[in-house]
């Protein structure tokens, strides 16, 4: 008995030392070392360590290299837990251009190998709906969403409503029924559905057009973390003939929160001097940020965005190109502050 107790204490000490080394490698951003240490930890601690590694890795550097590493970490988690972390799958679906074709395929295969759960079905539905590493198929997406939706997955029910509203996946087009489903989800606190209900009230598609109600739902969506709703609040302010400082503040907030449409629009305004003192170099940098994000979201249209950006760049003078190059090292927050100072009150 005493021998067993000594062995347990020794093992605990060894694992405590390994955890300390893992945390040290994480702080030093020694990703390979941290991964090797994490894989040798006991199962429960290993999964927690790998999740931490994914979060820190992607928060420090969102690039093809970091995303490829995140897929490798996810594969290790899937082998133990039978599921892929939502953070990695969501990043791949929203920003497929950050992942090489090989990484997208590896991630999809890892998801397919996971245990049958609503989240597995949801992510496979998203891959089929977006055509990521598989041919786009709305019918396949619908089948996966329906499987997950029957087990209470709100995200899947949200996407089923969108398919129904557009008449995709074998659904008859029914915007009214789709919005009713989205309203039910929104009232239950589903952030993406709040956003879509707000959009529906702007356009009047499937529901009465009501800009006050739209603003309410879009505001709730922003509070719930849906930054893209900031762009719709800006668009709504323009529809209501409000093109003053409040509209520009909404635009700047949307651009600051990585909404590509807002970044391109802010660039256009700065380039033309619309609502801002004209600054073509800063306008180009904002347009560049937006077009780069568009490329990451829609990698199959990369050439189209590069052509538009090159046209803007070629129109700059040599002095403006030099000024733009000097802005590349600034953070998005610093660029937003520069735009704010140029705003015409």
C-alpha positions in Angstrom: 0.0 0.0 0.0 2.8 2.4 0.9 4.5 1.6 -2.4 1.3 2.4 -4.3 1.0 5.7 -2.4 4.6 6.7 -3.2 4.0 5.9 -6.9 0.9 8.0 -7.0 2.7 10.9 -5.4 5.6 10.6 -7.8 3.3 10.5 -10.8 1.5 13.6 -9.5 4.8 15.4 -9.1 5.9 14.5 -12.6 2.6 15.7 -14.2 2.6 18.9 -12.1 6.1 19.6 -13.5 4.9 18.8 -17.0 2.0 21.2 -16.6 4.4 23.9 -15.5 6.6 23.3 -18.5 3.5 23.5 -20.7 2.5 26.9 -19.3 6.0 28.1 -19.7 6.1 27.1 -23.4 2.7 28.7 -23.9 3.9 32.0 -22.5 7.1 31.8 -24.6 5.0 31.0 -27.7 7.0 27.8 -28.2 4.1 26.1 -30.0 5.8 22.9 -31.0 7.2 22.3 -27.5 3.8 23.1 -25.9 2.1 20.6 -28.2 4.6 17.8 -27.5 4.2 18.4 -23.7 0.4 18.5 -24.0 0.2 15.2 -25.8 2.1 13.4 -23.0 -0.3 14.7 -20.2 -3.0 12.5 -18.7 -6.2 12.4 -20.8 -8.3 14.9 -18.9 -5.5 17.4 -18.5 -4.3 16.9 -22.1 -7.7 17.9 -23.5 -7.8 21.1 -21.4 -4.2 21.9 -22.3 -4.9 21.5 -26.1 -8.0 23.7 -25.8 -5.8 26.4 -24.2 -3.2 25.9 -26.9 -5.8 26.5 -29.6 -7.2 29.6 -28.0 -3.7 31.2 -27.3 -2.4 30.2 -30.7 -5.3 31.7 -32.7 -5.5 34.8 -30.5 -1.7 35.5 -31.1 -1.6 34.9 -34.8 -4.4 34.1 -37.2 -2.6 32.8 -40.3 -2.3 29.7 -42.4 0.4 28.4 -40.2 -1.5 28.9 -36.9 -4.7 27.4 -38.5 -2.8 24.3 -39.7 -1.5 23.9 -36.1 -5.0 24.4 -34.7 -6.2 21.5 -37.0 -3.5 19.3 -35.7 -4.4 20.1 -32.1 -8.1 19.5 -32.9 -7.3 16.1 -34.3 -5.6 15.1 -31.0 -8.7 16.4 -29.1 -11.0 14.4 -31.4 -9.1 11.2 -30.8 -9.8 11.5 -27.1 -13.1 13.4 -26.8 -14.7 12.4 -30.1 -15.3 16.0 -31.1 -13.5 18.9 -32.8 -13.5 22.3 -30.9 -16.1 24.7 -32.2 -13.6 27.5 -32.3 -11.5 25.8 -35.0 -14.5 24.6 -37.1 -16.1 28.1 -36.9 -12.9 29.8 -37.9 -12.6 27.4 -40.9 -16.2 28.0 -42.0 -16.0 31.8 -41.6 -12.5 32.3 -42.9 -11.7 29.3 -45.2 -8.9 31.3 -46.9 -6.9 31.0 -43.7 -6.8 27.3 -44.2 -4.9 25.5 -47.0 -7.0 23.0 -49.0 -5.2 20.2 -47.2 -6.0 21.6 -43.8 -9.7 22.1 -44.7 -9.9 18.4 -45.8 -8.0 17.2 -42.6 -10.5 19.1 -40.4 -13.5 17.8 -42.3 -12.2 14.2 -42.0 -11.5 14.7 -38.3 -15.2 15.9 -37.8 -16.5 12.9 -39.8 -14.6 10.5 -37.6 -16.1 12.0 -34.4 -18.9 10.4 -32.5 -22.5 11.1 -33.7 -23.5 14.3 -31.9 -25.6 17.4 -32.8 -22.5 19.5 -33.2 -20.8 17.0 -35.5 -23.9 17.1 -37.7 -24.1 20.9 -37.6 -20.5 21.3 -38.7 -20.8 18.8 -41.5 -23.9 20.7 -42.6 -21.9 23.9 -42.6 -19.1 22.3 -44.7 -21.6 21.1 -47.2 -23.5 24.4 -47.3 -20.4 26.4 -47.8 -18.7 23.9 -50.2 -15.6 23.6 -47.9 -13.5 20.6 -49.0 -16.7 19.0 -50.5 -18.9 19.9 -53.4 -21.5 22.4 -52.2 -24.8 20.6 -51.5 -27.8 22.3 -49.8 -29.6 19.0 -49.7 -26.8 17.4 -47.8 -26.5 20.4 -45.5 -30.3 20.2 -44.8 -30.0 16.5 -43.9 -27.3 17.3 -41.4 -29.1 20.3 -40.0 -32.3 18.4 -39.6 -30.5 15.6 -37.7 -28.9 18.1 -35.3 -32.0 20.3 -35.1 -34.1 17.3 -33.9 -31.8 17.1 -30.9 -32.1 20.7 -30.1 -29.2 22.4 -31.9 -30.2 26.0 -32.3 -27.6 26.8 -34.9 -28.9 24.1 -37.1 -32.5 25.3 -36.7 -31.3 28.7 -37.6 -29.7 27.5 -40.9 -32.8 25.4 -41.7 -34.8 28.6 -41.5 -32.4 30.4 -43.9 -32.6 27.5 -46.4 -36.4 27.6 -46.2 -36.5 31.3 -46.7 -34.4 31.1 -49.9 -36.0 27.9 -51.2 -32.8 25.9 -51.1 -32.1 22.3 -50.1 -35.4 21.0 -51.5 -37.5 23.5 -49.5 -40.3 25.5 -51.2 -39.4 29.2 -50.8 -41.3 30.5 -47.8 -39.8 33.7 -46.3 -42.8 34.2 -43.9 -42.4 30.8 -42.3 -38.6 31.2 -42.2 -38.8 34.5 -40.3 -41.3 33.0 -37.9 -38.8 30.3 -37.1 -36.0 32.9 -36.7 -38.2 35.0 -34.4 -38.8 32.1 -32.2 -35.0 31.4 -32.0 -34.3 35.2 -31.5 -36.7 35.4 -28.6 -35.0 32.4 -27.0 -31.7 34.4 -27.2 -30.0 33.0 -30.3 -27.7 35.8 -31.5 -27.5 35.0 -35.2 -31.3 34.8 -35.4 -31.5 38.2 -33.8 -29.4 39.6 -36.6 -31.4 37.9 -39.3 -34.7 39.1 -37.8 -33.3 42.6 -37.8 -32.3 42.3 -41.5 -35.8 41.0 -42.4 -37.4 44.0 -40.8 -35.1 46.3 -42.9 -36.1 44.6 -46.2 -39.7 43.6 -45.4 -38.9 40.1 -46.6 -41.3 37.6 -44.9 -42.3 40.3 -42.3 -43.5 43.9 -42.3 -40.8 46.5 -42.9 -40.2 48.2 -39.6 -36.9 50.1 -39.1 -37.5 50.7 -35.4 -38.0 47.0 -34.8 -35.0 46.3 -37.1 -32.8 48.6 -35.0 -33.9 46.9 -31.8 -33.0 43.4 -33.0 -29.7 44.5 -34.6 -28.8 46.3 -31.4 -29.4 43.1 -29.4 -27.4 41.1 -31.9 -24.4 43.5 -31.4 -24.7 43.1 -27.7 -24.7 39.3 -28.1 -21.4 39.5 -30.1 -22.6 39.6 -33.7 -20.3 42.3 -35.0 -21.6 42.0 -38.6 -24.9 43.5 -37.3 -23.0 46.8 -36.9 -22.8 47.1 -40.7 -26.6 46.7 -40.9 -27.1 49.4 -38.3 -25.0 51.7 -40.4 -27.0 50.8 -43.6 -30.2 51.4 -41.6 -29.0 54.8 -40.6 -28.4 55.7 -44.3 -31.9 54.4 -45.2 -33.3 56.7 -42.6 -31.5 59.6 -44.3 -29.1 60.0 -41.4 -25.6 60.6 -42.9 -24.2 62.6 -40.1 -21.6 61.8 -37.4 -23.7 59.1 -35.8 -23.8 57.1 -39.1 -20.0 57.5 -39.5 -19.5 56.4 -35.9 -21.5 53.2 -36.7 -19.4 52.7 -39.8 -16.2 53.1 -37.9 -17.3 50.7 -35.2 -18.2 48.1 -37.9 -14.8 48.6 -39.6 -13.0 48.3 -36.2 -14.8 45.0 -35.6 -13.5 43.5 -38.8 -16.6 43.8 -41.0 -15.1 43.7 -44.5 -18.0 45.7 -46.1 -17.5 48.5 -43.6 -13.7 48.6 -44.1 -14.1 48.9 -47.8 -16.8 51.6 -47.4 -14.7 53.5 -44.9 -11.9 53.3 -47.4 -14.1 54.6 -50.2 -15.3 57.6 -48.1 -11.8 58.6 -47.0 -10.6 58.2 -50.6 -13.4 60.4 -51.9 -13.6 62.8 -49.0 -17.2 61.9 -48.3 -18.0 62.6 -44.6 -14.3 62.8 -43.9 -11.4 65.1 -44.8 -10.0 63.5 -47.9 -7.0 61.1 -47.2 -6.4 58.7 -50.1 -3.5 56.9 -48.4 -5.6 56.1 -45.3 -8.5 55.2 -47.6 -6.4 52.7 -49.5 -5.2 51.0 -46.3 -8.8 50.6 -45.1 -9.9 49.2 -48.5 -6.9 46.9 -48.4 -8.0 45.5 -45.0 -11.5 44.9 -46.3 -10.4 43.2 -49.5 -7.9 41.0 -47.7 -10.8 39.8 -45.4 -13.0 39.3 -48.4 -10.3 37.1 -49.9 -10.1 35.0 -46.7 -13.9 34.6 -46.6 -14.3 33.9 -50.3 -11.0 32.4 -51.5 -12.5 31.3 -54.9 -12.9 35.1 -55.7 -9.4 36.1 -54.7 -8.4 37.3 -58.2 -11.5 39.6 -58.4 -10.6 41.4 -55.1 -6.9 41.7 -56.0 -7.9 43.4 -59.3 -10.1 46.0 -57.5 -7.4 46.7 -54.9 -4.7 47.1 -57.6 -6.9 49.6 -59.4 -7.2 51.7 -56.2 -3.5 51.5 -55.5 -2.5 52.4 -59.1 -4.5 55.6 -58.7 -2.4 56.9 -55.8 0.5 59.3 -56.3 4.0 58.2 -55.3 3.7 60.3 -52.2 0.4 58.7 -51.3 1.8 55.2 -51.8 4.7 56.0 -49.5 2.3 57.4 -46.8 0.1 54.3 -47.1 3.1 52.0 -46.7 3.9 53.9 -43.5 0.4 53.0 -42.1 0.7 49.3 -42.6 2.3 48.7 -39.1 -0.6 50.4 -37.3 -3.2 48.4 -35.5 -6.9 48.5 -36.6 -7.7 50.5 -33.5 -5.0 53.1 -34.4 -6.3 53.3 -38.0 -9.9 53.8 -36.7 -8.6 56.7 -34.4 -7.0 58.4 -37.5 -10.3 58.1 -39.4 -12.2 59.5 -36.5 -10.0 62.6 -36.4 -10.7 63.2 -40.0 -14.5 62.9 -39.6 -16.4 66.0 -40.7 -18.7 67.1 -37.9 
